Each structure stands twice: as C-alpha cells, then as structure tokens.
Amino acid sequence: MMVFDSLMRNAAMQKLAQGALMRMDAETAHRATINALRFGLVPGGEQLPSNLATTFCGLDLPSPIGMAAGFDKNGEAFSALARMGFGFVEVGTVTPRPQSGNPTPRVFRIPEVMGVVNRLGFNNEGHQAAAERLKRRAPGQVVGVNIGANKDSDDFVADYVAGVVTFSPLADYLTANISSPNTPGLRNLQAEDALKRLLGALVETRSAQPRQTPILLKIAPDLDEGEMDSIARTVLDSGIDGLIVSNTTISRDAVAGLTNSEQAGGLSGKPLFALSTRRLAQMRQRLGPDFPLVGVGGIHSAQSAIAKLEAGANIVQLYSALVYGGMEMINTINAGLSQAVSQRGLTSVAGLTGSAVADWAEGRGEIA
Ligand SMILES: Cc1cc2nc3c(=O)[nH]c(=O)nc-3n(C[C@H](O)[C@H](O)[C@H](O)COP(=O)(O)O)c2cc1C
C-alpha cells in the first residue's frame, strides 16, 4: 500500500510538473528539464526487462529506445537519462567552437498534433565543454556524440574531422549530422560527391585513432528516390557503420494551417512519423537486412516504437513526444515494448526488426 501511495504521489507530482512545463515557452521548459535532471530531481526508471536488451554496432544496450540528439546538446544530463530508462543517449550536436545559434524564440509547439518546429541552429558550448563532461562519465552508460559544423566555418569537412579526433576516445559511437535544416548549406553534404569526400575523410581520420569508434550518418527525410539511391551507394562503399533516419523535415504537408506551422525550421514529433518511417524502410530496402539502422521521427507510444522497428530499425530514438508526455513516457514505452515482445513469443526485441519493411516503404504501414 505504501509503495502504491508513493507511486500515486509520484504520478501526481509528475502531472503537476508537466502542466507547469507546458505553460512555459518551449525552450525555457527544456532548460528547466535539463536542470531537474542535472540536480537529480527526476525519479529513476524501473528495472528494464531483459527481453529489451539488444546489441548495436557491437554495443550492449539495455533497451533499444534512446534519447535523440538535440535534447542533451552539451552532455549535461546523459547519466540521469540512462538512469531513467533510456537505453542510450546521443549528446550534441556539438560544433568545434561554441556558438549561440539563431535568435529566440526558435522552438515552437504545434499542440494540435504533438508537433515541434525548431530553428535552434546548433546552439552549443563547443567540443571542449562536452568532452570534459564525457571524461567523467560512469562506465555502463551508452553515450553517442553527434558532431556538426560551425555556421561560420569555411571548411565544414574539417569540423567533422575535428569531431572524430576529439570524441573517438570518449564516445561509444559518433554521428555525423549533415541533415539539420538550420545551418545554411549543411544538407548539401548529402549530395554524392560531397558525401563521398566527407565520409572518406571521417573513415581515414578514424583509422589513425587508437580507438575505432563506430561512425553513423544522420540523414534528412526530405529526399527523393534518386537521392536515397546515391546515399545508400556512398554509405555502403564508405566503411561507416550505420545510418540514422531521420532528422526533422522542412515539409509542412502534415501540419498545414495548424498553430506555428508557418514557423521556419525543422518539423518533428508525431506529424513526422509517417514520412520518416517511410524513408527508414526505403533505406532498409537499399542497404540490405544487416546494415545497422537507427529509426527516429515521431515515436510517441510503444506501438509507434514497434512500428519503427518493424519498418527496419535495429534501435530507435525519440525526443519531441517527451515535450508533451513528460520524461516518464520512457517507462510506458519500455513496458509496452517488452510486453509486445513476450506476447509475440519472441525472446528478444531484435526479433521485431524488419518484419514489415515493404508495407512501410510503400506507404501502407499502420501503427497497431
Ligand atoms: C528542439 C530540437 C532540437 C534538435 N536538435 C538536434 C541536433 O542538435 N542534432 C540533431 O542531429 N538532431 C536534432 N534534433 C532532431 C532530433 O534528434 C530527431 O531527429 C527529430 O526531432 C525527430 O525525432 P522526434 O520526432 O522524436 O523528435 C532536434 C530536435 C528538436 C525537437
């Protein structure tokens, strides 16, 4: 009874806190959440069920659900997030030099559909600040670092190379983010020749490091068939280890006429789910069944996480849904996913991957 009482109190407190956060502007609410995590004011998660454990690029993850890049940009909260039940955390995007990003306001909610538009523009404290925090991390937490380029850099490739040098000894994996819509020119790195040059430089730089940290590439969902073909070819030839699909979209088709839909920036959250999941499945078809793939975009429930895995993801990430559902949503998703694995008679969550690729690739997929 006492345990139940304290759970109820916890749930009531969380509801109260979530209500207060929703009354703040989106960026202030984010800062308040990071501070709560840093100072240990957020409850720890439950013990993760063993059927959620999986491996990805040689890393052992306690759950396939990770925190997407952009939440913990400077590496302040990854320990608390791991304790809350995230199987892994992607810090960043970090750029070599600190930069303040675009003028505020620059994060907007689309409450009708649990969407978010952001045009932050890689506001971050730079490589050294994040590196210092990562040096102090406890063993057992899986932390990736998402690397990018300074807005005023005259050599984007050199900025990514610097990220590989700084973070290969400190991160469990690295993500080259070439898909933010908020740094002018960045997405041009997705074009075939530019991408070949970038990935060639990253793999060559890594080979000179003492530790061969896996390198992933994070792409946009705003790609046509030919662009996806060319990215798949280049990625398979490059020697990098995996792909993350996808970043935010510049399309507003899914939110036309809704609150804040006209704001410039990248759209994320529930209205990104269909597009990003379709791109994920289309990339799975191009890359074959064994290439490591991370699915991200619009996950808001256990069912939508399962759909992402069925569309071809080995592991998944989320961010925007937490803006609406609160941080403890991770517990609900972990629990629902574990239950689905048992109900289907599978021994591990890995058994869900890729069971409905064609449906999602052709736009016929549905969340159960
Ligand atoms: C406020 C905000 C900031 C973000 N910042 C980054 C970033 O710095 N680097 C990055 O690769 N993705 C960033 N993203 C994109 C997310 O990592 C993710 O790819 C996208 O939001 C789709 O997932 P979601 O619908 O679960 O949020 C950001 C997203 C949001 C909402």
PDBQT file of the ligand as one rigid body, heavy atoms in Angstrom, charges set to zero:
ROOT
HETATM    1  C1  LIG A 401      14.378  21.097 -30.189  1.00  0.00    +0.000 C 
HETATM    2  C2  LIG A 401      15.080  20.097 -31.057  1.00  0.00    +0.000 A 
HETATM    3  C3  LIG A 401      16.468  20.182 -31.243  1.00  0.00    +0.000 A 
HETATM    4  C4  LIG A 401      17.129  19.262 -32.045  1.00  0.00    +0.000 A 
HETATM    5  N1  LIG A 401      18.488  19.346 -32.194  1.00  0.00    +0.000 NA
HETATM    6  C5  LIG A 401      19.149  18.401 -32.912  1.00  0.00    +0.000 A 
HETATM    7  C6  LIG A 401      20.559  18.430 -33.031  1.00  0.00    +0.000 A 
HETATM    8  O1  LIG A 401      21.245  19.272 -32.445  1.00  0.00    +0.000 OA
HETATM    9  N2  LIG A 401      21.156  17.482 -33.801  1.00  0.00    +0.000 N 
HETATM   10  C7  LIG A 401      20.448  16.509 -34.447  1.00  0.00    +0.000 A 
HETATM   11  O2  LIG A 401      21.043  15.649 -35.117  1.00  0.00    +0.000 OA
HETATM   12  N3  LIG A 401      19.096  16.455 -34.331  1.00  0.00    +0.000 NA
HETATM   13  C8  LIG A 401      18.455  17.362 -33.592  1.00  0.00    +0.000 A 
HETATM   14  N4  LIG A 401      17.084  17.300 -33.481  1.00  0.00    +0.000 N 
HETATM   15  C9  LIG A 401      16.356  16.247 -34.222  1.00  0.00    +0.000 C 
HETATM   16  C10 LIG A 401      16.077  15.020 -33.373  1.00  0.00    +0.000 C 
HETATM   17  O3  LIG A 401      17.268  14.391 -32.963  1.00  0.00    +0.000 OA
HETATM   18  C11 LIG A 401      15.227  13.995 -34.159  1.00  0.00    +0.000 C 
HETATM   19  O4  LIG A 401      15.966  13.550 -35.277  1.00  0.00    +0.000 OA
HETATM   20  C12 LIG A 401      13.913  14.594 -34.652  1.00  0.00    +0.000 C 
HETATM   21  O5  LIG A 401      13.390  15.512 -33.722  1.00  0.00    +0.000 OA
HETATM   22  C13 LIG A 401      12.860  13.519 -34.906  1.00  0.00    +0.000 C 
HETATM   23  O6  LIG A 401      12.565  12.813 -33.722  1.00  0.00    +0.000 OA
HETATM   24  P1  LIG A 401      11.287  13.161 -32.797  1.00  0.00    +0.000 P 
HETATM   25  O7  LIG A 401      10.120  13.298 -33.711  1.00  0.00    +0.000 OA
HETATM   26  O8  LIG A 401      11.174  12.009 -31.851  1.00  0.00    +0.000 OA
HETATM   27  O9  LIG A 401      11.626  14.424 -32.110  1.00  0.00    +0.000 OA
HETATM   28  C14 LIG A 401      16.399  18.222 -32.680  1.00  0.00    +0.000 A 
HETATM   29  C15 LIG A 401      15.015  18.143 -32.481  1.00  0.00    +0.000 A 
HETATM   30  C16 LIG A 401      14.357  19.047 -31.679  1.00  0.00    +0.000 A 
HETATM   31  C17 LIG A 401      12.879  18.924 -31.490  1.00  0.00    +0.000 C 
ENDROOT
TORSDOF 0
